[in-house]
Structures are given as structure tokens and as C-alpha cells.
Amino acid sequence: MDIITCVGKVQETEFVRSRSEPGRNCKNNKKFAMDWTSGWYLYAFYGQTGLKVKLNKDGVTNSCNWNSTQNQIKGTDVANSLIRIGKSKGFENTTDWLTGIKKGKVIACVSGIWDEAAIKKMYGKNYAASMLPAYNCNGKKVQMSTYFGYKMLGVNPYSKNKEWAHKLAQYISNEDNQKLRFEMRGQGPSNIKAGKADEIKKSKAVQAILAQQTYSELQRLGGNFWTPSSNLGKALANNSISGNLQNYLDKIVKQINASTVQ
């Protein structure tokens, strides 16, 4: 399963335990790291606000209201909260938190189970993981969300070697190999029996994923979501929006919702 969680170094910050707002409890020039250049991560701040972005029935275009002025939590409320977080000395917008962890600069980050092995090795016994935190948005405490998904192994029914393809799929997904995959890569198993093993129940990252599922949804988005949302995330992190914030959000949402037909 693909899902983002929060990991950190418990010895230096209570962030992972308290799940406080990104960057708030970081001291001594240490950082909480997250990637706002990807809409996949940026969505985390919108998922529980009532503001929506989704794929239309045409399967191509999007419907997004991240600029809403009518919702209880408005688009500008979220944007102003992100600008405030971005200004925090304890926050860093980056795609390379692993280097930051290695240098002792990053003590907590938002990432996924794919990074667990590397992070766990660097943090050692101080490694911990949790579901994503809540953040303050116009006086309200908003739980952060995430997209979740999975990898599916399919067999082409027209394959010339369909029988062998099925055997390969069964081999990869059997109990022993799913346990081995977890041991080698930290990835949660798709095999039900393997998922009941004690070592999986003890995995901090897997348990964080299970807790985060309640605040997650499948990613169903059209292609025009990615570039505008990336531009939005960078602008909020850098506080580089000039002029009226509402007008800027209107422009971004118009690009997200735009037709793909030229």
C-alpha cells in the first residue's frame, strides 16, 4: 500500500508523539521536512477541510474548489495557514529529506513506507512513525489527509504463457515471499496470512499507515492537476504570491479544472 506517514527522531522532538503542526516543535535549527512541490503531498492539507478536488465523470478533467469563498473553511484560509507554516524556521520544503536526516538537520518528515528502511537505519533506536498531524487553520484544528493506493499484479489473459504468468504472480504474492519483501524493504504485505505475522504488527510504519487510512482516499485525478498544484505549493512555501491571494487561487483552480482539449 502507498500512503504517506510521519516519521521522526523521538529523542530530539516530541513531534511524532504529539503530532503537532509541522515545524512547531522543532528547535536548535532542526527541521520538519515535507515536499510541497507535489500535489500528491499538498493534498494533505485540503482533504479534511471540505474543499475538494476530484476526477470528473469524463475520466479526464478535474473538479476542484480549493479557491472556494463559500465553504466553512475557505481556500484562502488553507493558503494562509500554509504560508504561515512555510515561514516557520522549523519547516523545510524539500524533496530530499534523506540527506537532511543524514546530516542531522531533519528530525521529522512526511514520507512513505518506501523510505522506512533508509530512515530507520539513520535514526536507529530513536526511529518512530505516526499518522499525519493536525494543523491550525483559521482557528480550527484540521487533521491532515493523504492519498492511498496499492500495486496490483495482473496477468494478461492473452499471454502466450498465461499458465506460467499465473504461477509467477502466485509465487510473488505467496505468504513466504510477502514476508521476505517486508523483511527486505519494509513494505506491508498484500498476503492476508503474512499480514497477521507478529513482526508486521510490530512495524511502526505499518501501524501508522493503518491509523492514517481513516483520513485517506484513492487518488483519482486528471493530468491538469499536477503542474498547477505544484506551482501552488511552491508559491505558498516561498510566500511568493504577489497581489490578491484570492485571485491567485482562482487562477490556479481554473488551470486545474481546464479542459485537456487544445
N, C-alpha and C positions, 0 to 999 in steps of 0.2 A: 504494500500500500504506500502511495506517495502522499505525504502530508507534512506540513511544517510544524515544528515544535520549538520550544525554547530550551537551549542548553547553556550551561554556565559553570563557573568555578565557585562552589559554595563557600570555600574558605574566605574569599575576598569580597563577596557580596551576598546579601540575603535575597537578591532579586529572584532567583529560581524558586526559593521557598515562598516568598511573599507575592510573587507575580505582580510587582508594582510596575507602574508605567515605564516604558522604555527609556533608559538613561537616568531615571530619577535617583536611584540609589548607588550609582557609580561614583566613586571618589578617587582621589590620588591620580587624576589624569587617566583613569581606566575608562573603557568604552563598552557600551552596549551596541552591537552591530546588527544591521539589517539592510537588505537591498530594496531600495525604493525605486530603482531604475526598471523594475519589472512589475507589470500589473498583477502578476501572479502573487507577489508578496503584498503589493499595495492594497489589494482587495481586503486584506486582513482588517483594515480599519473601517471598512464600509459594511461588511457582512451582517452585523448586528444592529445597524443604525436604522434600518427600514429603507435605506437608499439601495437601489437595485441595479444590477447590470446582468443581462441575460441574452441568450440567443433567440431570435425571432423564429416563428414557425417556418419561414422560408429556408432556415438552416444556413443562412449566410450572413445576414445583417444582425446588428445588436439593438437592444433597447436599454438605454442607460439614463438614470436620472440623478447622477451624482452632483448635479447642479441645482437640485430642487430647492425652491423657496417656500414650498407648502408643507413639506414633511416636518414632523415634530423636531427631528434633528436635520437641519438644513445642510446643503452642500458646503456652504461657507463655514459652518460650524466644524465640520470634519477638517476642511482645509486649514482653518486657523489653528486647530489642535495639532495638525502635522507640522505646520510652520513653527509652532512653539516647541514641539519635540525636537525638530531639526536644529533649532538654535541651542539646545542643551549641550553643555560641554561634555556630558556623559554619553552622548549619542554619536554614532558614526554611520553614515550612509555608504555602504561598500558592498562589493561582490566578493571580496577576498578576506573574509573573517578568519580563515585558517592561518594566514600569515600573521594577522593581528594576534591571534591566540598564541602562536609560536613565539612571538616577540614579547609576550606578556602584557600586551596593550589591551586586548579584548578579553573581557571576563564573562560576557554573556552574549548570545547571538540568537537570531531566528534562523533556523535551518531545518534540515530534514534528516531522516534516519540514514540517508546515504552518506552523511558526514560523520555519523556517530563514531565509527571505528577510529578515524583520524583525531577527532576531538577528544575522545576518551583516552587515547594514548597520550595526548599532550597535557590534559588536566589530571590524569592519574586518579588517585583515590578521591580527589576533590570534585570529580565529574558528577553532574546531576542534570536531570532533564525534567521539564514540566510542560503542561499545556500552555498555550499562549496567555499573556497577561491581559488585563483590562487597561484602558486608558481613559483619561478625563476629557470629555467633550461637552463644552458649554455647560459645565456644572453637573453633567451626568457621567456615571461610570459605565463604560461600554466595553464589553468583552470582545477581544479580537477574534476574528474568524479565520478560516483557511479553506482552500480548495482541497479536495482529496480525490484520489483515484487509485488505479491499480494497473498492473501489467497483465495482459491476457495472452496466453499461449494458444494459438489457433492452428488447426490443420486444414490445409486446402483440400476440399472434397474431390478436386480434380487431379490431385497429385498422382503421378505415376507410381509413387512409393507410399501410398496412403497408409498401409499397414505399418510400415517402419516409422512413418511420421508419428502415428499414434503411440507407438512404443517409446519413441524419443520423448514425446510430451508426458507420457506416464512416468518415465524414468526421472525427468527433471522435476516433476511435481510430487514424487512419492515422499513418504514420511522421512526416510533417512536423508535424502538429498535436500529436502527443505530444512531439516535440522542443520545439515552441514552448511547450507547457504547462510543460515543465521549465525553460525559459529564463525564463518569466514568474513561475512560482510555486515552482520548486524541487522540484516533485512528480516522483517517479520514474515513468518511462513504463511503460505496460502493453504497448505495442507492442514485440515482440521485437527487431525491427531497430533501433528507436530506442534500446533499452536497450544496444545494443552501441557506441553513439557514444562517442568519447573523452571528451567533456565530462561525460557521465554517469558514466563510470568514474573521473573525477577528483573527483566530488562527494563531499565528506567525509560528508555526511549519508546519502547513498545507500549508501556503503560501510559506514557504521556500522549501517544497517538490515540489510544483508546479513550482517554479523557477528552481529547480535543474533538473527537468525532461528533459530539453533540453540537458543536458550533462550526460544522463544516458542510460543504455541499459540493456536488460534482461540478467540474469546470465545463461549461457549455457556452462557448464564445465564438463570435465571428472574427475574422482576421483583422478587421479595423480596430479592434480593441487595443492591440499591443503597443503600437507606436505612440498614440495619444496618451495612453495611461503611463507609459514610460516617461514621456515629456512632463506629464503632470507630477509624477513622483520626484523627478529631478528638480523641478521648479520649486516644489514645496520644501524639499530637503535643503535647497540652497537659498530659499527665501528670495527668489529672483523674479517674482511676478511684479511687473510694473503696471501701474494703472489699477483699474477696478477689478477686484478679485472675482466678483460675480460674473463679469463679462468674460474673464479668462476661463472660468469653469464652463460657461455657456459655449465657448469656442471649442474646448476640449470634448465636451459631450456631443456637440454637433459632428466632430470628426469621428468619434466612436460609433455614432449611430448612422454615419454616412453610408449610402449605397456603394456597393463594390463595382457597380456598372459605370464605366467611364464614358 
